[in-house]
Amino acid sequence: MAGIEKLIATKDVGERTLYCFLAGTLRRRPEYAPLGYDRAQLYLSIRTKDDSSADAVATVVADVTLNEDDHDDDHLRIIELSVVAEGIGCGTFAIEVLYLIADWYGCRGIMGELFGNDLVRESDRTLSFFQRRGFDVIRQKDNRVHPWRIQTVSYRDRLPECVEFSLDGVLV
């Protein structure tokens, strides 16, 4: 991930601690563009060491869209979620951090679209991963680039209590 990374979340998962770093900064208040919305980019790295130069075990690219007039459409969009180390809870931790960021911004929901390549080898596991975390998985038959859409508006009942989360130092 490019830029200076700051620690925003930690989670104890038994024999190890997971750390989530955010590259860049977030705005406290939206700066609505002429089209009436603001978009904040998120670049997250999940690591097993409290060191921003350590190798990431998962990465997330996402954005938050806030609308000036229609806050019912405010949402967090997952653009890419890549899990390198499976079986240690880093994918779940990444989703939990996204829940917390969406809640902090007051987003109505979280959504994303999965590329066909995301599902080539392990489509059942990928779809099951999102379903177990409260996402609806929707087949988009008319969309060849993004054949699957994931979305949830019920993430608030899944806000993690075991994650230490703070945006201190990353807000402008």
Backbone as a chain_set.jsonl record, in Angstrom:
{"seq": "MAGIEKLIATKDVGERTLYCFLAGTLRRRPEYAPLGYDRAQLYLSIRTKDDSSADAVATVVADVTLNEDDHDDDHLRIIELSVVAEGIGCGTFAIEVLYLIADWYGCRGIMGELFGNDLVRESDRTLSFFQRRGFDVIRQKDNRVHPWRIQTVSYRDRLPECVEFSLDGVLV", "coords": {"N": [[0.833, -1.168, 0.0], [0.478, 2.218, -0.756], [1.848, 5.236, 0.638], [1.856, 6.783, 3.943], [1.287, 4.681, 6.612], [-1.034, 4.127, 9.245], [-1.785, 2.719, 12.386], [-4.99, 1.508, 13.013], [-6.668, -0.378, 14.134], [-6.848, -3.256, 16.268], [-6.849, -6.769, 17.043], [-7.127, -9.454, 19.187], [-6.537, -12.743, 18.502], [-6.303, -15.188, 19.838], [-3.571, -17.025, 19.747], [-2.176, -15.03, 18.503], [-1.961, -11.533, 17.568], [-3.848, -9.43, 15.493], [-3.305, -6.719, 13.282], [-4.508, -3.699, 11.944], [-3.783, -1.466, 9.458], [-4.169, 1.79, 8.13], [-3.694, 3.424, 5.114], [-2.881, 6.717, 4.49], [-5.244, 9.417, 5.073], [-8.409, 10.285, 6.601], [-11.327, 12.263, 6.067], [-12.965, 14.259, 8.492], [-15.404, 15.56, 8.125], [-17.665, 15.555, 5.385], [-16.746, 16.731, 2.131], [-18.585, 17.917, -0.057], [-18.78, 17.363, -3.478], [-19.347, 19.108, -6.635], [-21.31, 17.474, -7.753], [-22.761, 16.573, -5.636], [-21.919, 14.567, -3.872], [-19.535, 12.893, -1.744], [-16.489, 11.14, -1.706], [-14.525, 8.908, 0.031], [-11.447, 7.345, -0.046], [-10.249, 4.141, 0.914], [-7.493, 2.358, 2.045], [-6.454, -0.49, 3.295], [-4.331, -2.502, 5.316], [-3.814, -5.648, 6.652], [-1.965, -7.051, 9.203], [0.294, -9.304, 10.947], [2.055, -8.316, 12.675], [2.935, -5.474, 14.641], [3.848, -3.44, 12.789], [4.305, -1.366, 10.187], [5.829, -1.959, 7.986], [5.903, -4.655, 7.724], [4.987, -7.726, 6.064], [1.8, -7.898, 4.518], [-1.058, -9.78, 5.522], [-3.552, -9.663, 4.609], [-5.322, -7.486, 2.399], [-7.242, -4.539, 1.748], [-9.128, -2.656, -0.474], [-11.243, -0.011, -0.581], [-14.107, 2.21, -0.652], [-15.878, 5.018, 0.7], [-18.978, 6.399, 0.158], [-20.661, 9.365, 0.478], [-23.657, 11.085, 0.425], [-24.92, 14.296, -0.274], [-27.647, 15.096, -0.208], [-29.218, 12.781, 0.059], [-28.997, 10.739, 2.436], [-29.707, 8.144, 2.84], [-28.553, 6.717, 0.889], [-25.891, 6.585, 1.487], [-22.948, 4.717, 1.595], [-20.547, 2.043, 2.086], [-18.195, 0.746, -0.071], [-16.775, -2.216, -1.084], [-13.967, -2.659, -2.919], [-11.78, -4.265, -3.477], [-10.77, -7.212, -1.874], [-8.274, -8.969, -0.555], [-6.995, -11.913, 0.597], [-4.185, -13.262, 1.937], [-3.051, -15.007, 3.837], [-4.685, -17.698, 4.932], [-7.042, -18.968, 7.345], [-6.32, -17.758, 9.728], [-7.946, -15.787, 10.569], [-7.808, -13.272, 9.378], [-9.299, -12.319, 7.191], [-11.885, -12.139, 8.237], [-11.366, -10.237, 10.245], [-10.714, -8.035, 8.622], [-13.24, -7.518, 7.434], [-14.651, -6.895, 9.769], [-13.388, -4.505, 10.546], [-14.16, -2.917, 8.4], [-16.934, -2.866, 8.913], [-16.885, -1.288, 11.249], [-15.817, 1.149, 10.293], [-17.788, 1.857, 8.428], [-19.938, 2.198, 10.186], [-18.954, 4.329, 11.72], [-18.974, 6.4, 9.848], [-21.674, 6.47, 9.455], [-22.946, 4.982, 7.493], [-25.465, 3.528, 5.438], [-25.278, 0.97, 4.383], [-23.148, -1.799, 3.285], [-21.435, -2.753, 0.408], [-20.389, -4.563, -2.545], [-18.792, -5.705, -5.559], [-18.025, -8.713, -7.145], [-15.439, -9.88, -9.153], [-15.323, -12.103, -11.952], [-12.892, -13.495, -11.953], [-12.279, -13.589, -9.248], [-13.702, -15.683, -8.392], [-13.003, -17.962, -9.699], [-11.365, -20.177, -8.843], [-12.238, -20.841, -6.21], [-15.072, -20.467, -5.825], [-17.343, -21.251, -4.258], [-16.335, -21.138, -1.634], [-15.652, -18.41, -1.443], [-18.131, -17.077, -1.801], [-19.531, -18.194, 0.347], [-18.01, -17.216, 2.476], [-18.735, -14.463, 2.555], [-21.527, -14.725, 2.905], [-21.709, -15.939, 5.458], [-21.024, -13.794, 6.989], [-23.149, -12.114, 6.995], [-23.862, -10.995, 4.551], [-25.85, -10.496, 1.637], [-25.764, -12.439, -1.243], [-25.797, -11.857, -4.571], [-26.633, -12.889, -7.766], [-25.685, -11.467, -10.765], [-26.897, -11.654, -13.643], [-26.791, -10.273, -16.066], [-24.384, -9.006, -16.101], [-21.271, -9.362, -17.089], [-18.689, -8.648, -16.316], [-18.767, -8.144, -13.549], [-20.007, -10.597, -12.089], [-21.16, -11.248, -9.632], [-22.742, -9.761, -6.841], [-22.316, -8.392, -3.642], [-23.962, -7.516, -0.641], [-25.057, -5.739, 2.265], [-27.273, -4.465, 4.71], [-27.539, -4.851, 7.278], [-25.363, -4.712, 8.987], [-24.836, -3.491, 11.416], [-25.725, -4.994, 13.577], [-23.705, -6.72, 13.796], [-21.439, -5.539, 14.722], [-18.193, -5.677, 15.926], [-17.13, -6.481, 19.227], [-14.727, -7.14, 20.234], [-12.671, -5.844, 18.988], [-10.199, -3.433, 19.037], [-10.512, -0.17, 18.149], [-9.669, 2.824, 16.56], [-9.723, 6.024, 15.154], [-8.064, 8.08, 15.665], [-5.55, 10.362, 14.828], [-5.675, 9.871, 12.119], [-7.52, 11.45, 10.994], [-8.534, 14.344, 9.192]], "CA": [[0.0, 0.0, 0.0], [1.255, 3.443, -0.857], [1.587, 6.276, 1.63], [2.162, 6.521, 5.339], [0.238, 3.882, 7.221], [-1.234, 4.314, 10.681], [-2.541, 1.66, 13.026], [-6.336, 1.95, 13.401], [-7.419, -1.429, 14.822], [-6.157, -4.491, 16.656], [-7.73, -7.827, 17.526], [-6.463, -10.641, 19.707], [-7.174, -13.949, 17.956], [-5.739, -16.358, 20.498], [-2.109, -17.073, 19.817], [-1.57, -13.869, 17.83], [-2.747, -10.31, 17.457], [-3.913, -8.893, 14.136], [-3.197, -5.263, 13.253], [-5.019, -3.099, 10.715], [-3.186, -0.168, 9.148], [-4.814, 2.596, 7.092], [-2.775, 4.305, 4.379], [-3.476, 8.024, 4.228], [-6.072, 10.059, 6.086], [-9.84, 10.38, 6.331], [-11.911, 13.551, 6.433], [-13.994, 14.24, 9.54], [-16.667, 16.006, 7.536], [-17.642, 15.449, 3.929], [-16.561, 17.899, 1.263], [-19.425, 17.527, -1.178], [-18.374, 17.828, -4.804], [-20.47, 19.732, -7.357], [-22.354, 16.491, -8.054], [-23.534, 16.306, -4.434], [-21.459, 13.461, -3.047], [-18.132, 12.869, -1.352], [-15.996, 9.761, -1.692], [-13.267, 8.728, 0.758], [-10.774, 6.103, -0.41], [-9.679, 3.382, 2.026], [-6.475, 1.364, 1.722], [-6.172, -1.147, 4.562], [-3.435, -3.659, 5.334], [-3.891, -6.44, 7.872], [-0.656, -7.654, 9.457], [0.429, -10.054, 12.204], [3.042, -7.587, 13.473], [2.665, -4.041, 14.796], [4.93, -2.855, 11.997], [3.733, -1.056, 8.873], [6.677, -2.47, 6.904], [5.761, -6.109, 7.677], [4.144, -8.225, 4.979], [0.362, -7.931, 4.802], [-1.723, -11.072, 5.37], [-4.772, -9.325, 3.866], [-5.415, -6.08, 2.001], [-8.581, -4.109, 1.351], [-9.33, -1.371, -1.134], [-12.673, 0.288, -0.473], [-14.392, 3.635, -0.553], [-17.113, 5.414, 1.362], [-19.681, 7.441, -0.587], [-21.621, 10.114, 1.284], [-24.468, 11.94, -0.439], [-25.328, 15.538, 0.389], [-29.087, 15.215, -0.036], [-29.892, 11.506, 0.31], [-28.106, 9.939, 3.279], [-30.1, 6.744, 2.759], [-27.698, 6.093, -0.12], [-24.506, 6.541, 1.967], [-22.536, 3.323, 1.673], [-19.154, 1.653, 1.954], [-18.082, -0.204, -1.189], [-15.553, -3.02, -1.134], [-13.476, -2.752, -4.29], [-10.943, -5.467, -3.525], [-10.393, -7.834, -0.616], [-7.33, -10.029, -0.874], [-6.512, -12.61, 1.787], [-2.992, -14.039, 1.607], [-2.899, -16.059, 4.846], [-6.002, -18.185, 5.321], [-7.13, -19.753, 8.556], [-5.892, -17.044, 10.944], [-8.961, -14.789, 10.902], [-7.522, -11.935, 8.842], [-10.412, -11.895, 6.346], [-12.95, -11.725, 9.159], [-10.927, -8.988, 10.857], [-10.851, -6.986, 7.604], [-14.664, -7.2, 7.339], [-15.037, -6.234, 11.015], [-12.902, -3.123, 10.485], [-15.052, -2.22, 7.467], [-18.18, -2.606, 9.663], [-16.656, -0.172, 12.176], [-15.668, 2.375, 9.508], [-19.123, 2.176, 7.898], [-20.729, 2.702, 11.304], [-18.411, 5.639, 12.09], [-19.473, 7.348, 8.854], [-23.131, 6.434, 9.421], [-23.384, 4.401, 6.218], [-26.645, 2.667, 5.459], [-24.911, -0.412, 4.089], [-21.856, -2.153, 2.706], [-21.655, -3.527, -0.808], [-19.227, -4.796, -3.398], [-19.031, -6.573, -6.71], [-16.931, -9.659, -7.292], [-15.059, -10.195, -10.518], [-15.316, -13.524, -12.275], [-11.604, -14.065, -11.559], [-12.304, -13.814, -7.806], [-14.478, -16.879, -8.109], [-12.622, -19.05, -10.594], [-10.879, -21.354, -8.144], [-12.923, -21.184, -4.969], [-16.279, -19.652, -5.787], [-18.198, -21.615, -3.129], [-15.729, -20.613, -0.405], [-15.737, -16.948, -1.452], [-19.519, -16.695, -1.566], [-19.853, -18.623, 1.706], [-17.336, -16.275, 3.378], [-19.569, -13.273, 2.682], [-22.835, -15.096, 3.452], [-21.559, -16.166, 6.902], [-20.837, -12.49, 7.632], [-24.376, -11.337, 6.897], [-24.048, -10.378, 3.238], [-26.635, -11.146, 0.594], [-24.976, -12.672, -2.454], [-26.76, -11.724, -5.661], [-26.112, -13.198, -9.106], [-26.033, -10.444, -11.756], [-26.812, -12.413, -14.896], [-26.522, -9.402, -17.199], [-23.108, -8.32, -15.893], [-20.187, -10.331, -17.274], [-17.486, -8.203, -15.614], [-19.021, -8.355, -12.121], [-21.158, -11.507, -12.067], [-21.732, -11.389, -8.296], [-22.804, -8.57, -6.007], [-22.535, -8.663, -2.222], [-24.466, -6.32, 0.016], [-25.733, -5.896, 3.543], [-27.67, -3.268, 5.437], [-27.707, -5.281, 8.665], [-24.05, -4.904, 9.583], [-24.744, -2.914, 12.772], [-25.9, -6.043, 14.582], [-22.488, -7.532, 13.772], [-20.28, -4.738, 15.125], [-17.378, -6.49, 16.833], [-16.791, -5.907, 20.517], [-13.372, -7.546, 20.601], [-11.712, -5.109, 18.166], [-9.84, -2.082, 19.479], [-10.61, 0.637, 16.924], [-9.548, 4.255, 16.774], [-9.29, 6.806, 13.99], [-7.203, 9.177, 16.118], [-4.325, 10.497, 14.049], [-5.878, 9.69, 10.67], [-8.589, 12.352, 10.566], [-8.192, 15.737, 8.867]], "C": [[0.888, 1.244, 0.0], [0.899, 4.399, 0.28], [1.978, 5.855, 3.029], [0.993, 5.775, 5.956], [0.196, 4.103, 8.725], [-2.101, 3.187, 11.206], [-3.907, 2.186, 13.449], [-7.11, 0.888, 14.178], [-6.517, -2.602, 15.162], [-7.199, -5.485, 17.148], [-6.875, -9.001, 17.976], [-7.224, -11.864, 19.209], [-6.54, -15.212, 18.543], [-4.236, -16.273, 20.585], [-1.418, -15.908, 19.117], [-2.507, -12.676, 17.901], [-2.699, -9.876, 16.004], [-3.957, -7.377, 14.231], [-3.719, -4.767, 11.918], [-4.442, -1.7, 10.571], [-3.969, 0.485, 8.017], [-3.759, 3.464, 6.439], [-3.509, 5.615, 4.125], [-4.297, 8.534, 5.389], [-7.537, 10.026, 5.657], [-10.32, 11.76, 6.746], [-12.974, 13.359, 7.507], [-15.362, 14.557, 8.968], [-16.572, 15.902, 6.014], [-17.379, 16.794, 3.253], [-17.309, 17.576, -0.028], [-18.96, 18.182, -2.472], [-19.583, 18.459, -5.496], [-21.606, 18.758, -7.681], [-23.129, 16.071, -6.814], [-23.111, 15.104, -3.619], [-19.973, 13.601, -2.758], [-17.711, 11.406, -1.3], [-14.647, 9.738, -0.993], [-12.692, 7.363, 0.404], [-10.165, 5.456, 0.831], [-8.686, 2.361, 1.495], [-6.027, 0.754, 3.041], [-5.229, -2.325, 4.361], [-3.582, -4.349, 6.681], [-2.548, -7.158, 8.011], [-0.676, -8.425, 10.777], [1.48, -9.431, 13.101], [2.64, -6.118, 13.522], [3.78, -3.258, 14.107], [4.401, -2.623, 10.584], [4.601, -1.534, 7.717], [6.619, -3.999, 6.811], [4.857, -6.5, 6.508], [2.689, -8.285, 5.418], [-0.165, -9.351, 4.61], [-3.077, -10.904, 4.688], [-4.721, -7.843, 3.522], [-6.842, -5.791, 1.553], [-8.467, -2.762, 0.647], [-10.835, -1.153, -1.117], [-12.865, 1.79, -0.57], [-15.733, 3.837, 0.139], [-17.709, 6.542, 0.529], [-20.748, 8.046, 0.312], [-22.342, 11.097, 0.372], [-25.007, 13.132, 0.341], [-26.821, 15.559, 0.707], [-29.777, 13.921, 0.392], [-28.98, 10.59, 1.115], [-28.513, 8.474, 3.335], [-29.249, 5.991, 1.747], [-26.224, 6.083, 0.299], [-24.098, 5.078, 2.134], [-21.018, 3.174, 1.624], [-19.105, 0.582, 0.875], [-16.741, -0.911, -1.116], [-15.155, -3.141, -2.599], [-12.631, -4.009, -4.455], [-10.637, -5.924, -2.113], [-9.525, -9.022, -0.966], [-6.799, -10.621, 0.427], [-5.367, -13.515, 1.373], [-2.852, -15.236, 2.543], [-4.279, -16.499, 5.317], [-5.923, -18.939, 6.638], [-6.676, -19.049, 9.821], [-6.853, -15.91, 11.303], [-8.754, -13.412, 10.303], [-8.627, -11.438, 7.911], [-11.587, -11.41, 7.183], [-12.61, -10.395, 9.805], [-11.07, -7.823, 9.877], [-12.313, -6.555, 7.479], [-15.126, -6.463, 8.598], [-14.587, -4.775, 11.035], [-13.762, -2.314, 9.514], [-16.404, -1.929, 8.116], [-18.006, -1.365, 10.53], [-16.505, 1.159, 11.44], [-17.021, 2.809, 8.947], [-19.999, 2.764, 9.0], [-20.263, 4.099, 11.705], [-18.911, 6.723, 11.133], [-21.0, 7.4, 8.808], [-23.688, 5.861, 8.125], [-24.585, 3.495, 6.412], [-26.246, 1.209, 5.247], [-23.517, -0.546, 3.524], [-22.151, -3.009, 1.486], [-20.348, -3.73, -1.545], [-19.64, -5.669, -4.565], [-17.802, -7.442, -6.898], [-16.691, -9.927, -8.768], [-15.128, -11.703, -10.723], [-14.029, -14.195, -11.845], [-11.542, -14.347, -10.059], [-12.906, -15.172, -7.477], [-14.033, -18.096, -8.902], [-12.258, -20.314, -9.82], [-11.764, -21.776, -6.979], [-14.221, -20.403, -4.817], [-17.159, -19.978, -4.586], [-17.651, -21.059, -1.821], [-15.851, -19.101, -0.324], [-17.16, -16.494, -1.141], [-19.947, -17.051, -0.145], [-19.24, -17.682, 2.739], [-18.206, -15.049, 3.614], [-20.941, -13.6, 3.28], [-22.764, -15.301, 4.966], [-21.4, -14.862, 7.67], [-22.006, -11.548, 7.385], [-24.62, -10.658, 5.564], [-25.017, -11.197, 2.397], [-25.72, -11.287, -0.611], [-25.96, -12.753, -3.614], [-26.066, -11.995, -6.988], [-26.613, -12.131, -10.061], [-25.857, -11.061, -13.143], [-26.429, -11.557, -16.093], [-25.186, -8.67, -17.086], [-21.977, -9.332, -15.967], [-18.919, -9.952, -16.523], [-17.607, -8.469, -14.121], [-20.225, -9.29, -11.981], [-21.833, -11.643, -10.705], [-21.675, -10.067, -7.555], [-23.026, -9.036, -4.571], [-23.037, -7.383, -1.581], [-25.097, -6.689, 1.349], [-26.127, -4.532, 4.081], [-27.819, -3.606, 6.92], [-26.366, -5.493, 9.371], [-23.965, -4.419, 11.031], [-24.966, -3.951, 13.868], [-24.688, -6.972, 14.642], [-21.244, -6.732, 14.17], [-19.477, -5.502, 16.169], [-17.073, -5.749, 18.137], [-15.34, -6.181, 20.888], [-12.292, -6.844, 19.768], [-11.47, -3.743, 18.792], [-9.705, -1.234, 18.228], [-10.52, 2.107, 17.272], [-9.079, 4.922, 15.483], [-8.481, 8.035, 14.403], [-5.927, 9.199, 15.28], [-4.487, 10.297, 12.554], [-6.949, 10.626, 10.127], [-8.05, 13.752, 10.274], [-9.466, 16.541, 8.801]], "O": [[1.914, 1.295, 0.678], [-0.211, 4.368, 0.811], [2.378, 4.716, 3.265], [-0.157, 6.196, 5.832], [1.224, 4.245, 9.386], [-3.042, 2.755, 10.54], [-3.992, 3.188, 14.158], [-8.11, 1.21, 14.821], [-5.559, -2.904, 14.45], [-8.277, -5.108, 17.606], [-6.011, -9.477, 17.241], [-8.42, -12.004, 19.468], [-6.278, -16.178, 17.827], [-3.692, -15.533, 21.405], [-0.191, -15.816, 19.142], [-3.682, -12.798, 18.247], [-1.653, -9.942, 15.359], [-4.567, -6.817, 15.141], [-3.411, -5.345, 10.875], [-4.596, -0.857, 11.455], [-4.381, -0.18, 7.066], [-3.011, 4.162, 7.124], [-4.625, 5.619, 3.607], [-4.086, 8.147, 6.538], [-7.853, 9.77, 4.496], [-9.776, 12.357, 7.675], [-13.777, 12.428, 7.447], [-16.353, 13.901, 9.289], [-15.512, 16.136, 5.435], [-17.755, 17.85, 3.763], [-16.735, 17.03, -0.97], [-18.773, 19.396, -2.541], [-20.707, 18.36, -5.004], [-22.747, 19.182, -7.862], [-24.07, 15.284, -6.922], [-23.864, 14.654, -2.755], [-19.254, 14.332, -3.439], [-18.489, 10.541, -0.898], [-13.73, 10.463, -1.379], [-13.37, 6.344, 0.537], [-9.628, 6.146, 1.697], [-9.008, 1.586, 0.595], [-5.311, 1.389, 3.816], [-5.317, -3.049, 3.369], [-3.484, -3.708, 7.728], [-2.06, -7.786, 7.071], [-1.554, -8.221, 11.615], [1.769, -9.957, 14.175], [2.075, -5.586, 12.566], [4.54, -2.524, 14.739], [4.087, -3.575, 9.869], [4.152, -1.516, 6.571], [7.225, -4.579, 5.91], [4.061, -5.693, 6.03], [2.383, -8.673, 6.546], [0.22, -10.043, 3.668], [-3.679, -11.88, 4.241], [-4.147, -7.043, 4.262], [-7.549, -6.665, 1.052], [-7.791, -1.85, 1.124], [-11.603, -1.998, -1.577], [-11.897, 2.55, -0.569], [-16.592, 2.956, 0.158], [-17.03, 7.524, 0.229], [-21.616, 7.349, 0.836], [-21.708, 11.851, -0.366], [-25.485, 12.993, 1.467], [-27.213, 15.999, 1.788], [-30.828, 13.973, 1.03], [-28.27, 9.759, 0.547], [-27.75, 7.641, 3.825], [-29.225, 4.76, 1.749], [-25.382, 5.614, -0.467], [-24.824, 4.294, 2.745], [-20.305, 4.072, 1.176], [-19.88, -0.375, 0.902], [-15.692, -0.267, -1.088], [-15.913, -3.662, -3.417], [-12.753, -4.726, -5.447], [-10.286, -5.115, -1.253], [-9.984, -9.972, -1.6], [-6.225, -9.913, 1.254], [-5.545, -14.424, 0.562], [-2.569, -16.348, 2.098], [-4.964, -15.758, 6.021], [-4.877, -19.477, 7.002], [-6.644, -19.663, 10.887], [-6.597, -15.156, 12.241], [-9.452, -12.469, 10.678], [-8.868, -10.232, 7.851], [-12.206, -10.393, 6.872], [-13.467, -9.517, 9.905], [-11.503, -6.738, 10.266], [-12.6, -5.359, 7.423], [-15.905, -5.513, 8.509], [-15.327, -3.904, 11.493], [-14.06, -1.149, 9.778], [-16.97, -0.857, 7.898], [-18.873, -0.491, 10.55], [-17.004, 2.184, 11.905], [-17.362, 3.991, 8.986], [-20.725, 3.729, 8.764], [-21.088, 4.963, 11.999], [-19.234, 7.832, 11.56], [-21.561, 8.296, 8.176], [-24.789, 6.221, 7.71], [-24.703, 2.791, 7.415], [-26.818, 0.313, 5.867], [-22.804, 0.435, 3.312], [-23.015, -3.886, 1.527], [-19.327, -3.134, -1.202], [-20.703, -6.289, -4.554], [-16.671, -6.96, -6.82], [-17.626, -10.169, -9.531], [-15.006, -12.477, -9.774], [-14.053, -15.347, -11.412], [-10.825, -15.254, -9.636], [-12.65, -15.738, -6.414], [-14.638, -19.161, -8.783], [-12.778, -21.393, -10.105], [-12.007, -22.968, -6.792], [-14.442, -19.751, -3.797], [-17.678, -19.061, -3.95], [-18.412, -20.562, -0.991], [-16.125, -18.561, 0.747], [-17.361, -15.616, -0.301], [-20.657, -16.277, 0.496], [-19.863, -17.381, 3.756], [-18.395, -14.638, 4.759], [-21.461, -12.824, 4.082], [-23.67, -14.877, 5.684], [-21.619, -14.829, 8.881], [-21.878, -10.333, 7.543], [-25.514, -9.818, 5.463], [-25.008, -12.427, 2.436], [-24.988, -10.36, -0.956], [-26.844, -13.609, -3.635], [-25.033, -11.399, -7.292], [-27.819, -11.906, -10.167], [-24.779, -10.986, -13.733], [-25.81, -12.051, -17.036], [-24.893, -7.798, -17.904], [-21.748, -10.079, -15.016], [-18.149, -10.829, -16.13], [-16.668, -8.961, -13.495], [-21.346, -8.823, -11.777], [-22.97, -12.109, -10.631], [-20.683, -9.342, -7.632], [-23.813, -9.946, -4.313], [-22.594, -6.29, -1.934], [-25.601, -7.797, 1.536], [-25.392, -3.558, 3.92], [-28.183, -2.747, 7.723], [-26.249, -6.35, 10.247], [-23.115, -4.884, 11.79], [-24.447, -3.8, 14.974], [-24.653, -7.902, 15.448], [-20.12, -7.197, 13.975], [-20.025, -5.928, 17.185], [-16.796, -4.55, 18.138], [-14.788, -5.518, 21.766], [-11.121, -7.217, 19.84], [-12.409, -2.989, 19.046], [-8.893, -1.53, 17.352], [-11.211, 2.584, 18.173], [-8.162, 4.444, 14.815], [-8.24, 8.926, 13.589], [-5.305, 8.16, 15.058], [-3.546, 10.525, 11.794], [-7.253, 10.598, 8.934], [-7.216, 14.275, 11.014], [-9.424, 17.744, 8.541]]}, "num_chains": 1, "name": "protein.A"}
